[in-house]
Each structure stands twice: as C-alpha cells, then as structure tokens.
C-alpha cells in the first residue's frame, strides 16, 4: 500500500487523508508533510492530531524564520491538551503547541537563500527591467510583513499585551463542528481555489518567479531537516504539497 495512504488511514479521521498528508520514510527518520488551508478548522485539527501521534524531533513551518518568535509566543499560550485551538496564529501556532518538545524552524521566505536564488534567476532569464521591478517590489512587501511579525514578537515579549500583525481568515465552519463537516468544507474550498488558479496562466509572472523560488528554498531547507536524525513534520500550504513531496521523494 502507498506509504501516504497507509499513514492517513491509520488515523480514522476524515480530516486526515492522503490528499493532505505525505509520508516520506528514511532510515534516519521519517518526514511527514501536512498540507493546510490557512486558519481552517480542519487543517488545525489535522496538524494537532498528526503531531500528537508522531511526537517529532522537529517541526518545519511555512513561516519566515524572522516570524518564528511571535508564533512561538502564540503556541505556548495555554495547555497542549486544551481542545480549543490557540487564539492566534492558526495551524502554525497549533503545531508549536501540539509538539512542545520539538525544535521549531521556519522554512519560508524571505531569507538570504531566497534573495540569492531570486536575483540569480532574474539575471539568468534576462527579464525586462519592468518585470524585475515588479518581482522585487513584491518581495519587498513580503519582507515588510515579516519585519512586522518580528516587531510584534518583541512587543508581545516586552509588554502584557498580545500583538496581532494580521487578521485571521474566517470560514462558514468552526472547530466545534463535526470532523465530517470540517473535512467536507475544506475539500470544497480547496477544489474551488484550485479550479480558479488552474484557469489563470501565471508562467513568467511576478507570482511565478516569487513562488517558484520560495518552493525551491523550502525544498532545500526540508532536505536539511530530513537529513537530521529523528522524525520531522512539515506544515505547509496545501497548494505546495504535491510539488514539495515530489521533489523530496526524488
């Protein structure tokens, strides 16, 4: 039986399926990829259940390293056995809370590896100055967002208030709904988004340059994590899941 299918079926939970989970075995320790929809109750529950079962040595999160301190604050508020998800940070802070003894690392851009790869690709492709400006402007926006998380983490540590740098996404379903309803809503949401993205040609666009480079950097970082002893779990957007799994399985 396929490793990912067998792994997902072992949970007997409609929110944990091979569509959202990939298990990559290795003699030094498995790497489990968990695909998520940002802030969705089904994704949060999936992350919590997988991590509590596996108890990994490392959790790798689709977050910039500079944002990790804030999410660690969010994840460490409350008890790991509390059935209510963390108030802030969605599935990422839920992952940190569900695996309090695991090392947590951010694998997303912006970081120096990302900037080097992006500039190298732009030069190699001989893109027009206009395209280069749009790509770099987009990266600048992402960098400012990441710095906002760092400032928010500093303020949260230094004061009695909890700083929220961005609003959470709300859905027509919550953590109190049944697992079946959560799973059905999430699958419908993913199908709708994928249909929309599939109708848009993004080749050569600002989004393609940025996201292709992000994924390559995430693959490199996950290869490093996977090479270390012990089981690791990576929590990534479901739209990245297939490409990351295919590259890491090679």
C-alpha positions, 0 to 999 in steps of 0.5 A: 500500500502507498506509504501516504495512504497507509499513514492517513488511514491509520488515523480514522479521521476524515480530516486526515487523508492522503490528499493532505498528508505525505509520508516520506520514510528514511532510515534516519527518520521519517518526514511527514508533510501536512498540507493546510488551508490557512486558519481552517478548522480542519487543517488545525485539527489535522496538524494537532492530531498528526503531531500528537501521534508522531511526537517529532524531533522537529517541526518545519513551518511555512513561516519566515524564520524572522516570524518564528518568535511571535508564533512561538509566543502564540503556541505556548499560550495555554495547555497542549491538551486544551481542545480549543485551538490557540487564539492566534496564529492558526495551524502554525501556532497549533503545531508549536503547541501540539509538539512542545518538545520539538525544535521549531524552524521556519522554512519560508521566505524571505531569507538570504537563500531566497534573495540569492536564488531570486536575483540569480534567476532574474539575471539568468532569464534576462527579464525586462527591467519592468518585470524585475521591478515588479518581482522585487517590489513584491518581495519587498512587501513580503519582507515588510510583513515579516519585519512586522511579525518580528516587531510584534514578537518583541512587543508581545515579549516586552509588554502584557499585551498580545500583538496581532500583525494580521487578521485571521481568515474566517470560514462558514465552519468552526472547530466545534463542528463535526470532523465530517463537516470540517473535512467536507468544507475544506475539500470544497474550498480547496477544489474551488481555489484550485479550479480558479488558479488552474484557469489563470496562466501565471508562467513568467509572472511576478507570482511565478518567479516569487513562488517558484523560488520560495518552493525551491528554498523550502525544498532545500531547507526540508532536505536539511531537516530530513537529513537530521536524525529523528522524525520531522513534520512539515506544515505547509500550504496545501497548494505546495504539497504535491510539488514539495513531496515530489521533489523530496521523494526524488 
